[in-house]
Amino acid sequence: TAPSSPATSSLLDHCKANPPTYVFVQGWQLLALAVSLFVPKNTKLLWFLKLHLKRNIDNKTECGKYAAYCERALERTILNGTREVKPSRMEVLSILLKNPYHHSLPHSIPVHMLNGTYQVVGFDGSTTIEEFLCTLNQETGCRDSQHSGFTLFSDDPIEKDLEHYIESQAKLCDVISKWETALREKGSGKFENTRVIRLIFKNRLYFKSFVKKESDRERLLLCYQVNQQVVQGRFPLTKELALELAALMAQIDFGEFYCDKNRGSGGTTKELQVLQALDKFYPFRYRDGASQEAIKHLQTGLQEKWMSLKGRNLVDCVRIYLTCTRKWPYFGCTLFQAKVSVK
């Protein structure tokens, strides 16, 4: 036989050697994503997979840490069932950019409240909305959704002012993936790196029988939700009552109004704050088309009512606001889209 060339000999030696470490890490990263999606249907294959993971667990090596995570993720998938769709871009990047071994919940996402705050909550590839809400309620001081009526909504990837209720049995990673897919289809197959799903925590069902045990956080968030209805003209009230409620919301949101004029632009800042409160808490239909003089009159009225609340703390203002708005017989009622079933 003809002697092999140096180049061929070098290639053979390279093939015989073990691949570099990063190749093994990439393999474990792929497995870390896969075990959250499905489990082998064959019981023998599942047994071999569990044994393989157990044999490779090592908290001192990168691959061993991935093996430990994969074991946890596999047990979660067996417990909660398989997923519906492929991993989202968010999920993939979360696994690739940091070893999930270091976190019991490798992914996290902010949940936005109607008062302008947000709460970052962790989750894994098998977390259901019900489990996610349980963690969120514990961290925010709210009761469970069955009693509080608060639940999760997501924004629409296409329509600006459209929100979708998320079923409690859905898996959060599936929800994120479907949202990204809809956004990508809208953008002709391109990723929009600047946009991510927005989760909103708000009341969906209001139960009068559970009002007595509601928490302070629930009452506060309910105030902001009712205020949305007031501003959008979905809550019946007079102009005078609207101004009273706007003053209460201003006290809740901005704090006390100080009438002392500071040096420089202090007076202008206070005027701007009153304008912001008017825009944020007063019904749009009562401001639309109003003259400059009428707006100035509203500003003065709001400022006076706001100043009269001096000394009232947040809890007091929330209590007064809800006591007043709950007098409407249809308080808490919600309209749902329905389809007529033809038999």
C-alpha positions as CSV (number, residue, x, y, z in Angstrom):
1,T,0.0,0.0,0.0
2,A,1.1,3.5,-0.7
3,P,2.3,5.5,2.3
4,S,-0.1,8.1,3.6
5,S,0.7,11.8,3.2
6,P,1.5,14.0,6.2
7,A,-1.8,15.9,5.8
8,T,-3.8,12.6,5.8
9,S,-1.9,11.3,8.8
10,S,-2.6,14.6,10.7
11,L,-6.3,14.4,9.9
12,L,-6.5,10.8,11.1
13,D,-4.8,11.7,14.4
14,H,-7.3,14.6,14.9
15,C,-10.3,12.3,14.3
16,K,-9.0,9.8,16.8
17,A,-8.7,12.5,19.5
18,N,-11.6,13.5,21.7
19,P,-13.4,16.6,20.6
20,P,-12.7,19.9,22.5
21,T,-14.6,20.5,25.7
22,Y,-16.9,23.1,24.2
23,V,-18.4,20.5,21.9
24,F,-19.5,18.4,24.9
25,V,-20.9,21.6,26.5
26,Q,-23.0,22.3,23.3
27,G,-24.3,18.8,23.4
28,W,-25.4,19.2,27.1
29,Q,-27.0,22.6,26.2
30,L,-29.0,20.9,23.5
31,L,-30.1,18.2,25.9
32,A,-31.0,20.9,28.5
33,L,-33.5,22.4,26.1
34,A,-34.8,19.0,24.9
35,V,-35.7,17.5,28.3
36,S,-38.1,20.4,29.0
37,L,-39.9,19.7,25.8
38,F,-40.7,15.9,25.9
39,V,-39.6,12.6,27.5
40,P,-38.8,9.4,25.7
41,K,-42.0,7.3,25.2
42,N,-39.9,4.1,25.5
43,T,-39.5,3.2,29.1
44,K,-36.1,1.5,28.6
45,L,-34.8,4.6,26.8
46,L,-36.1,6.8,29.6
47,W,-34.3,4.5,32.1
48,F,-31.1,4.8,30.2
49,L,-31.4,8.6,30.0
50,K,-31.9,8.9,33.7
51,L,-28.9,6.6,34.3
52,H,-26.8,8.6,31.9
53,L,-27.6,11.9,33.6
54,K,-27.0,10.4,37.1
55,R,-23.6,9.1,36.0
56,N,-22.5,12.4,34.6
57,I,-23.6,14.7,37.5
58,D,-20.5,16.6,38.8
59,N,-20.8,20.0,40.5
60,K,-17.1,20.7,39.7
61,T,-17.3,20.6,35.8
62,E,-19.4,22.5,33.3
63,C,-20.8,19.4,31.7
64,G,-21.5,17.8,35.1
65,K,-23.5,20.9,36.1
66,Y,-25.6,20.7,33.0
67,A,-26.3,17.0,33.7
68,A,-27.6,17.9,37.2
69,Y,-29.9,20.5,35.7
70,C,-31.1,18.1,33.0
71,E,-32.0,15.6,35.7
72,R,-34.1,18.2,37.5
73,A,-35.7,19.4,34.3
74,L,-36.6,15.8,33.2
75,E,-38.4,15.1,36.5
76,R,-40.3,18.4,36.1
77,T,-41.4,17.4,32.5
78,I,-42.5,13.9,33.7
79,L,-44.5,15.6,36.4
80,N,-46.1,18.4,34.4
81,G,-46.3,16.8,31.0
82,T,-44.7,17.7,27.6
83,R,-44.8,21.0,25.8
84,E,-46.8,22.1,22.8
85,V,-44.4,24.1,20.8
86,K,-40.6,24.6,20.2
87,P,-38.5,26.7,22.6
88,S,-38.7,30.4,22.4
89,R,-35.7,32.6,21.6
90,M,-35.8,33.9,25.2
91,E,-35.6,30.3,26.5
92,V,-32.7,29.3,24.2
93,L,-30.6,32.4,25.1
94,S,-31.3,31.8,28.8
95,I,-29.8,28.3,28.6
96,L,-26.9,29.3,26.3
97,L,-25.7,32.4,28.2
98,K,-25.6,30.9,31.7
99,N,-25.4,27.5,33.1
100,P,-28.9,26.7,34.5
101,Y,-27.4,24.6,37.3
102,H,-26.8,27.7,39.4
103,H,-30.5,28.6,39.5
104,S,-33.4,26.4,40.6
105,L,-35.5,28.5,38.1
106,P,-33.2,29.3,35.1
107,H,-35.5,31.8,33.4
108,S,-37.1,35.0,34.7
109,I,-39.5,37.6,33.4
110,P,-41.0,40.9,34.7
111,V,-44.7,41.0,35.5
112,H,-46.2,44.5,35.2
113,M,-48.7,45.9,37.6
114,L,-51.2,48.6,36.8
115,N,-49.7,51.0,39.3
116,G,-46.5,51.2,37.2
117,T,-44.4,48.7,39.2
118,Y,-43.2,45.3,38.2
119,Q,-42.2,42.0,39.9
120,V,-39.5,39.8,38.4
121,V,-40.5,36.1,38.8
122,G,-38.4,33.0,38.0
123,F,-39.7,29.9,36.1
124,D,-38.4,26.8,34.3
125,G,-39.3,25.1,31.1
126,S,-42.2,23.2,32.7
127,T,-43.7,25.9,34.8
128,T,-47.5,26.3,34.3
129,I,-49.3,29.6,34.6
130,E,-50.9,28.3,37.8
131,E,-47.5,27.6,39.4
132,F,-46.1,31.0,38.1
133,L,-49.1,32.8,39.6
134,C,-48.6,31.0,43.0
135,T,-45.0,32.3,43.1
136,L,-46.1,35.8,42.0
137,N,-48.9,36.0,44.6
138,Q,-46.5,35.0,47.4
139,E,-44.0,37.6,46.4
140,T,-46.6,40.4,46.0
141,G,-48.7,39.7,49.0
142,C,-51.9,38.7,47.1
143,R,-54.2,35.8,47.7
144,D,-54.6,32.9,45.2
145,S,-56.3,33.7,42.0
146,Q,-59.4,31.7,42.9
147,H,-60.1,34.1,45.8
148,S,-58.6,37.4,44.5
149,G,-59.7,37.2,40.9
150,F,-56.2,38.5,39.8
151,T,-54.5,36.6,37.0
152,L,-52.1,37.0,34.1
153,F,-52.6,38.6,30.8
154,S,-50.2,39.1,27.9
155,D,-50.0,41.9,25.3
156,D,-50.7,41.1,21.6
157,P,-47.6,41.0,19.4
158,I,-49.5,42.8,16.6
159,E,-52.5,44.9,18.0
160,K,-51.3,47.7,20.3
161,D,-54.2,47.9,22.8
162,L,-55.2,44.2,22.8
163,E,-54.6,41.9,25.8
164,H,-55.1,38.1,26.1
165,Y,-56.1,36.2,29.2
166,I,-53.7,33.2,29.7
167,E,-55.2,29.9,30.7
168,S,-53.9,28.6,34.1
169,Q,-52.9,25.2,32.7
170,A,-50.8,26.6,29.9
171,K,-47.0,26.4,30.2
172,L,-45.4,29.9,30.3
173,C,-42.6,28.9,27.9
174,D,-45.2,27.8,25.3
175,V,-47.0,31.1,25.7
176,I,-43.8,33.0,25.1
177,S,-42.9,30.8,22.1
178,K,-46.3,31.3,20.5
179,W,-46.1,35.1,21.1
180,E,-42.6,35.2,19.4
181,T,-43.9,33.1,16.5
182,A,-46.8,35.5,15.9
183,L,-44.5,38.5,16.0
184,R,-42.0,36.8,13.6
185,E,-44.8,35.9,11.1
186,K,-45.9,39.5,11.2
187,G,-42.3,40.6,10.5
188,S,-41.9,38.3,7.5
189,G,-39.7,35.8,9.4
190,K,-37.4,38.3,11.0
191,F,-36.7,38.5,14.8
192,E,-37.4,41.8,16.5
193,N,-34.8,41.8,19.2
194,T,-36.2,44.9,20.9
195,R,-39.6,43.4,21.6
196,V,-40.5,40.8,24.2
197,I,-43.8,39.6,25.6
198,R,-45.3,41.8,28.2
199,L,-47.1,40.1,31.1
200,I,-49.8,42.0,33.0
201,F,-51.2,41.1,36.4
202,K,-54.8,42.4,36.8
203,N,-58.2,41.5,38.0
204,R,-60.3,39.3,35.8
205,L,-63.2,38.1,38.1
206,Y,-64.5,40.2,41.0
207,F,-66.1,38.2,43.9
208,K,-68.1,40.3,46.4
209,S,-68.1,37.4,48.9
210,F,-64.3,37.5,49.1
211,V,-63.9,41.2,49.5
212,K,-63.5,41.2,53.3
213,K,-60.2,39.2,53.2
214,E,-58.6,41.0,50.3
215,S,-55.0,42.3,50.9
216,D,-53.8,45.9,50.8
217,R,-51.9,45.1,47.6
218,E,-55.1,43.8,45.9
219,R,-57.0,46.9,46.9
220,L,-54.3,49.2,45.6
221,L,-54.1,47.4,42.2
222,L,-57.9,47.3,42.0
223,C,-57.9,51.1,42.4
224,Y,-55.7,51.5,39.4
225,Q,-57.8,49.1,37.4
226,V,-61.0,51.0,38.2
227,N,-59.2,54.3,37.4
228,Q,-58.5,52.9,33.9
229,Q,-62.3,52.4,33.4
230,V,-63.0,55.9,34.7
231,V,-60.5,57.5,32.3
232,Q,-61.7,55.5,29.4
233,G,-65.4,56.4,30.1
234,R,-66.5,53.0,31.1
235,F,-67.5,54.0,34.6
236,P,-70.6,56.2,35.1
237,L,-69.9,59.3,37.3
238,T,-70.4,63.1,37.4
239,K,-67.7,65.6,36.7
240,E,-67.6,66.6,40.4
241,L,-67.2,62.9,41.5
242,A,-64.6,62.4,38.7
243,L,-62.5,65.3,40.2
244,E,-62.8,63.8,43.7
245,L,-61.6,60.4,42.5
246,A,-58.8,62.0,40.5
247,A,-57.6,63.8,43.6
248,L,-57.6,60.6,45.6
249,M,-55.6,58.8,42.8
250,A,-53.2,61.7,42.7
251,Q,-52.6,61.4,46.5
252,I,-52.1,57.6,46.1
253,D,-49.8,57.9,43.1
254,F,-47.8,61.1,43.7
255,G,-48.1,61.5,47.4
256,E,-49.1,64.8,49.2
257,F,-49.3,68.0,47.2
258,Y,-47.2,70.8,48.8
259,C,-48.4,74.3,47.9
260,D,-45.2,76.0,49.1
261,K,-43.5,77.6,46.2
262,N,-39.8,76.8,46.1
263,R,-37.1,78.8,44.4
264,G,-36.6,78.7,40.7
265,S,-39.0,76.4,38.8
266,G,-40.8,75.0,41.9
267,G,-44.1,76.6,41.0
268,T,-43.9,75.3,37.4
269,T,-43.1,71.8,38.6
270,K,-46.2,71.7,40.7
271,E,-48.4,72.9,37.9
272,L,-46.9,70.2,35.7
273,Q,-47.7,67.6,38.4
274,V,-51.3,68.7,38.5
275,L,-51.5,68.5,34.7
276,Q,-50.0,65.0,34.8
277,A,-52.6,63.9,37.4
278,L,-55.4,65.4,35.4
279,D,-54.3,63.6,32.3
280,K,-53.7,60.3,34.2
281,F,-56.8,60.2,36.4
282,Y,-59.5,62.4,34.9
283,P,-62.0,61.0,32.3
284,F,-60.9,61.8,28.8
285,R,-64.4,62.6,27.7
286,Y,-64.7,65.5,30.1
287,R,-61.4,67.0,28.8
288,D,-61.8,66.3,25.1
289,G,-62.4,69.6,23.3
290,A,-62.3,71.7,26.4
291,S,-61.0,75.3,26.1
292,Q,-57.7,76.5,27.8
293,E,-59.8,78.3,30.4
294,A,-61.8,75.2,31.2
295,I,-58.6,73.1,31.6
296,K,-57.2,75.8,33.9
297,H,-60.4,75.7,35.9
298,L,-60.1,71.8,36.2
299,Q,-56.4,72.2,37.3
300,T,-57.4,74.6,40.1
301,G,-60.2,72.4,41.2
302,L,-58.0,69.3,41.3
303,Q,-55.3,71.1,43.1
304,E,-57.7,72.3,45.8
305,K,-59.1,68.8,46.3
306,W,-55.7,67.2,46.3
307,M,-54.5,69.7,49.0
308,S,-57.5,68.9,51.1
309,L,-56.2,65.3,51.4
310,K,-53.1,66.4,53.2
311,G,-52.3,63.9,56.0
312,R,-54.2,61.0,54.4
313,N,-52.0,58.0,53.9
314,L,-52.2,55.5,51.0
315,V,-54.3,53.0,52.8
316,D,-56.9,55.6,53.7
317,C,-57.1,56.9,50.2
318,V,-57.5,53.4,48.7
319,R,-60.2,52.6,51.2
320,I,-62.1,55.9,50.4
321,Y,-61.7,55.4,46.7
322,L,-63.1,51.8,46.7
323,T,-65.9,52.6,49.2
324,C,-67.1,55.3,46.8
325,T,-66.8,53.3,43.5
326,R,-68.3,50.1,45.0
327,K,-71.6,51.9,45.4
328,W,-72.2,51.4,41.7
329,P,-74.3,48.2,41.5
330,Y,-72.3,46.9,38.5
331,F,-68.8,47.5,40.1
332,G,-66.5,44.6,39.2
333,C,-68.6,43.4,36.3
334,T,-66.7,42.4,33.2
335,L,-67.7,42.0,29.5
336,F,-66.5,38.9,27.7
337,Q,-66.6,38.1,24.0
338,A,-69.0,35.2,23.4
339,K,-69.9,33.0,20.5
340,V,-73.4,31.7,19.8
341,S,-73.3,27.9,19.5
342,V,-75.6,26.6,16.8
343,K,-77.0,23.2,17.4
